[in-house]
Amino acid sequence: MLLRRVRDTREDADAVRAVAAAAGEDAAVWSAARAAWHQRVTRHFAGTDPEGCWLAEDTSGRPVGAALAGRRDTLWGLTLLAVVPEARDKGVGTELLRRALAYARGTLRGMICAGTHPVAVRVYRRAGFALHPLMRLTGPVDASRLTVPDGPAIEGGTVHRDLMDSVDRRLRGSAHGPDHEELLRHCRVVVADDLAGSGYCYLDDAGGVELLAATSQRIAVRLLSSALLSLPPGATATIPRLTAEQEWAVDVGLAAGLSLDAGGFLCLRGMRPPRPYIPSAAFL
């Protein structure tokens, strides 16, 4: 087995995507949009964090595993750890995680959004991460059941970068920095900033909340409600990756008629779940 760094090229991004798809249970149902998003995320981290991005290849040069990790200020995050089924139980995942964790040296906190695969969860726990179960809200939005937001929330953009980084530092101790640039290319962002606090909410084209951060629960509720109300009538929304600390989001989602289910873990080291906060699976 050969381990090498992921290069910021289309070929390497395609290799990482192929590994991730083969490693997942839904490999056959990846949409073109999801594949494109995965490629953009891979190239983003290969460009900003080359020391945290690794590809494992077998003796024939075929990609069999991949890891993507990033560092923002004093926070390290793992975006991807995937091994194709035929290469499992051979130490590939362990070595990839070791390389990715080496990139965490000097940081104070760590974050991973994990699925439910028992081996991965066990590995993260052994690496010192606390496991926080996650919930998800999905379904068509019934706007008539939502309370009108208590203040303004506006369409945001690059002009709000400093505000968003400031909110990030307050909640998780580290700004997202260049991640905001990538998110702004592919998602809408709703921003609020007044005496009640500050915050932002990224919403993707499919009606999913990609990332939400706010300095107060009142602002978080306003942002999430405004984001849901901005969707076309009858549109399906997804509010993923909710820890038990995000009951405010559960209340908003249930009020909008969404259904609640469970799955996955937010794995944290050196920190408690930020609140109010909905992490991004890719950008954490």
C-alpha positions as CSV (number, residue, x, y, z in Angstrom):
1,M,0.0,0.0,0.0
2,L,1.2,3.5,-0.9
3,L,0.0,6.6,0.9
4,R,0.5,10.0,-0.7
5,R,-1.0,13.5,-0.4
6,V,-4.1,14.4,-2.4
7,R,-3.2,16.9,-5.1
8,D,-5.5,19.8,-6.1
9,T,-6.3,18.2,-9.4
10,R,-9.5,16.9,-11.0
11,E,-7.9,13.4,-11.3
12,D,-7.2,13.2,-7.6
13,A,-10.6,14.6,-6.7
14,D,-12.2,12.0,-8.9
15,A,-10.2,9.3,-7.1
16,V,-11.3,10.5,-3.7
17,R,-14.9,10.7,-4.8
18,A,-14.8,7.1,-6.2
19,V,-13.4,5.8,-2.9
20,A,-16.1,7.7,-0.9
21,A,-18.9,6.4,-3.1
22,A,-17.6,2.8,-3.0
23,A,-17.3,3.0,0.8
24,G,-20.8,4.3,1.3
25,E,-24.0,2.3,1.5
26,D,-25.7,4.6,-1.1
27,A,-22.9,4.4,-3.7
28,A,-25.4,3.6,-6.5
29,V,-27.6,6.7,-5.9
30,W,-25.0,9.5,-6.0
31,S,-26.5,12.3,-8.1
32,A,-24.4,14.4,-10.5
33,A,-24.8,17.4,-8.1
34,R,-23.5,15.4,-5.1
35,A,-20.5,14.1,-7.1
36,A,-19.7,17.7,-8.2
37,W,-20.0,19.0,-4.7
38,H,-17.7,16.2,-3.4
39,Q,-15.1,17.1,-6.0
40,R,-15.2,20.8,-5.1
41,V,-14.8,20.0,-1.4
42,T,-11.8,17.7,-2.1
43,R,-10.0,20.3,-4.2
44,H,-10.8,23.0,-1.6
45,F,-9.0,21.0,1.2
46,A,-6.3,19.7,-1.1
47,G,-5.5,23.4,-1.8
48,T,-5.9,24.8,1.7
49,D,-4.6,21.9,3.8
50,P,-2.4,19.6,1.7
51,E,-0.7,18.1,4.8
52,G,-4.1,16.9,6.0
53,C,-5.3,15.2,2.8
54,W,-4.2,11.6,2.0
55,L,-4.9,9.0,-0.6
56,A,-4.1,5.3,-0.2
57,E,-3.4,3.2,-3.3
58,D,-2.9,-0.5,-3.7
59,T,0.1,-2.1,-5.5
60,S,-1.6,-1.6,-8.8
61,G,-2.1,2.1,-8.2
62,R,-5.9,1.8,-7.6
63,P,-7.2,4.2,-4.9
64,V,-8.5,2.2,-1.9
65,G,-8.8,4.8,0.9
66,A,-8.9,8.6,1.5
67,A,-8.8,11.1,4.3
68,L,-9.4,14.8,4.2
69,A,-8.6,17.0,7.2
70,G,-8.4,20.7,7.7
71,R,-7.1,23.1,10.3
72,R,-8.6,26.5,11.1
73,D,-6.9,28.5,13.8
74,T,-6.8,26.1,16.7
75,L,-9.5,23.7,15.5
76,W,-8.8,20.5,13.5
77,G,-11.6,18.8,11.6
78,L,-11.9,15.5,9.7
79,T,-14.1,15.9,6.6
80,L,-13.6,12.4,5.2
81,L,-12.2,9.0,6.2
82,A,-13.2,6.3,3.7
83,V,-11.9,2.8,2.8
84,V,-13.3,0.6,0.0
85,P,-14.9,-2.6,1.3
86,E,-12.2,-5.0,-0.1
87,A,-9.4,-3.0,1.6
88,R,-10.9,-3.0,5.1
89,D,-9.4,-4.8,8.1
90,K,-6.0,-4.3,6.6
91,G,-4.9,-1.2,8.5
92,V,-5.7,1.2,5.7
93,G,-8.1,3.3,7.7
94,T,-5.9,3.3,10.8
95,E,-2.9,4.6,8.8
96,L,-5.0,7.2,7.0
97,L,-6.4,8.5,10.3
98,R,-2.9,8.5,11.9
99,R,-1.6,10.7,9.0
100,A,-4.7,13.0,9.3
101,L,-4.3,13.3,13.1
102,A,-0.7,14.2,12.7
103,Y,-1.9,17.3,11.1
104,A,-3.8,18.2,14.3
105,R,-0.6,18.7,16.3
106,G,-0.7,22.1,17.9
107,T,-4.5,22.5,17.8
108,L,-6.7,22.6,20.9
109,R,-9.9,21.2,19.6
110,G,-11.1,18.5,17.2
111,M,-14.4,17.9,15.3
112,I,-15.8,15.1,13.1
113,C,-19.2,14.5,11.7
114,A,-19.5,10.8,11.6
115,G,-22.0,8.3,10.3
116,T,-23.1,5.1,12.1
117,H,-20.4,2.7,10.8
118,P,-19.4,0.8,14.0
119,V,-15.7,0.5,13.0
120,A,-15.3,4.2,12.3
121,V,-17.1,5.2,15.5
122,R,-14.9,2.9,17.5
123,V,-11.8,4.3,15.9
124,Y,-12.8,7.9,16.7
125,R,-13.6,7.0,20.3
126,R,-10.2,5.4,20.7
127,A,-8.6,8.5,19.4
128,G,-10.1,10.4,22.3
129,F,-13.2,11.9,20.8
130,A,-16.5,12.2,22.8
131,L,-19.5,10.9,20.8
132,H,-22.6,13.1,20.7
133,P,-25.6,11.4,18.9
134,L,-27.2,13.4,16.1
135,M,-30.8,14.0,14.9
136,R,-32.1,15.2,11.6
137,L,-35.3,16.9,10.5
138,T,-36.7,16.4,7.0
139,G,-39.9,17.0,5.0
140,P,-42.0,19.5,3.2
141,V,-42.2,22.9,4.9
142,D,-45.6,24.1,6.1
143,A,-45.0,27.8,6.2
144,S,-48.4,28.5,7.7
145,R,-47.3,26.8,11.0
146,L,-44.1,28.9,11.4
147,T,-43.9,31.9,13.6
148,V,-43.0,35.1,11.8
149,P,-39.3,36.0,12.6
150,D,-38.9,38.6,15.4
151,G,-36.5,40.7,13.4
152,P,-34.7,41.2,10.1
153,A,-32.6,38.5,8.4
154,I,-31.1,39.5,5.1
155,E,-29.4,37.8,2.2
156,G,-25.7,37.8,2.9
157,G,-22.5,37.7,0.9
158,T,-18.8,38.3,0.9
159,V,-19.3,41.7,2.7
160,H,-20.3,39.7,5.8
161,R,-17.1,37.5,6.0
162,D,-15.7,39.3,9.0
163,L,-19.0,39.1,10.8
164,M,-19.3,35.4,10.2
165,D,-15.7,34.7,11.2
166,S,-16.4,36.6,14.4
167,V,-19.4,34.5,15.2
168,D,-17.3,31.3,14.5
169,R,-14.6,32.4,16.9
170,R,-17.1,33.0,19.7
171,L,-18.9,29.6,19.2
172,R,-16.1,27.2,18.3
173,G,-12.9,29.2,19.1
174,S,-11.9,29.3,15.4
175,A,-13.0,31.1,12.3
176,H,-13.9,29.2,9.1
177,G,-11.8,31.5,7.1
178,P,-11.4,30.3,3.5
179,D,-14.3,27.9,4.0
180,H,-16.7,30.8,3.8
181,E,-15.3,31.6,0.3
182,E,-16.1,28.1,-0.9
183,L,-19.6,28.0,0.8
184,L,-20.5,31.4,-0.7
185,R,-19.9,30.0,-4.2
186,H,-22.4,27.2,-3.8
187,C,-24.9,28.2,-1.1
188,R,-27.2,31.1,-0.2
189,V,-26.5,32.7,3.2
190,V,-29.0,34.5,5.5
191,V,-27.4,36.9,8.0
192,A,-28.7,38.7,11.1
193,D,-27.0,41.3,13.1
194,D,-28.6,43.6,15.7
195,L,-28.9,44.1,19.4
196,A,-30.1,40.6,19.9
197,G,-26.9,39.2,18.5
198,S,-25.3,38.0,15.2
199,G,-25.4,34.9,13.1
200,Y,-25.7,33.3,9.7
201,C,-27.3,30.3,8.0
202,Y,-26.1,28.7,4.8
203,L,-28.8,27.0,2.7
204,D,-28.1,24.7,-0.3
205,D,-30.1,24.4,-3.5
206,A,-31.9,21.4,-2.3
207,G,-33.3,23.1,0.8
208,G,-30.8,21.7,3.2
209,V,-29.2,23.7,6.0
210,E,-25.4,23.4,5.4
211,L,-24.2,25.4,8.3
212,L,-25.7,27.7,11.0
213,A,-24.0,29.7,13.7
214,A,-25.4,32.4,16.0
215,T,-24.4,34.2,19.2
216,S,-27.9,33.8,20.8
217,Q,-30.7,31.3,20.5
218,R,-33.1,34.1,19.6
219,I,-31.0,34.9,16.5
220,A,-30.6,31.2,15.7
221,V,-34.4,30.7,15.7
222,R,-34.8,33.8,13.5
223,L,-32.2,32.6,11.0
224,L,-33.6,29.1,10.7
225,S,-37.2,30.3,10.4
226,S,-36.2,32.9,7.8
227,A,-34.3,30.2,5.8
228,L,-37.3,27.8,5.8
229,L,-39.7,30.6,4.9
230,S,-37.5,31.6,2.0
231,L,-38.0,28.2,0.3
232,P,-40.7,27.8,-2.5
233,P,-44.1,26.7,-1.2
234,G,-44.2,23.0,-0.4
235,A,-40.4,22.6,-0.8
236,T,-38.7,19.9,1.1
237,A,-36.2,21.0,3.7
238,T,-33.4,19.2,5.7
239,I,-32.0,20.3,9.0
240,P,-29.2,17.8,9.7
241,R,-26.6,17.2,12.4
242,L,-28.5,18.3,15.5
243,T,-27.1,17.4,18.9
244,A,-29.3,17.4,22.0
245,E,-28.1,21.0,22.7
246,Q,-29.9,22.2,19.6
247,E,-33.5,21.8,20.9
248,W,-34.3,25.3,19.6
249,A,-33.8,23.9,16.0
250,V,-35.9,20.8,16.8
251,D,-38.7,23.1,17.9
252,V,-38.5,25.2,14.7
253,G,-38.4,22.1,12.5
254,L,-41.3,20.4,14.2
255,A,-43.3,23.6,14.0
256,A,-42.7,23.6,10.3
257,G,-44.1,20.1,10.0
258,L,-40.8,18.3,9.5
259,S,-40.2,14.8,10.7
260,L,-37.5,13.9,13.2
261,D,-35.1,10.9,13.1
262,A,-31.7,9.9,14.5
263,G,-28.4,8.9,13.0
264,G,-24.7,9.6,13.2
265,F,-22.5,11.3,15.7
266,L,-20.7,14.6,16.3
267,C,-17.3,13.6,17.6
268,L,-15.5,16.2,19.6
269,R,-12.2,16.5,21.4
270,G,-11.3,19.4,23.7
271,M,-14.7,21.1,23.4
272,R,-18.4,20.8,24.1
273,P,-21.0,21.0,21.3
274,P,-21.2,24.7,20.2
275,R,-24.6,26.2,20.8
276,P,-26.5,27.4,18.9
277,Y,-24.8,25.7,16.1
278,I,-25.5,23.3,13.2
279,P,-22.2,22.1,11.8
280,S,-21.4,21.4,8.1
281,A,-20.5,17.8,7.3
282,A,-17.7,19.0,5.1
283,F,-16.6,22.3,6.7
284,L,-17.6,21.5,10.3
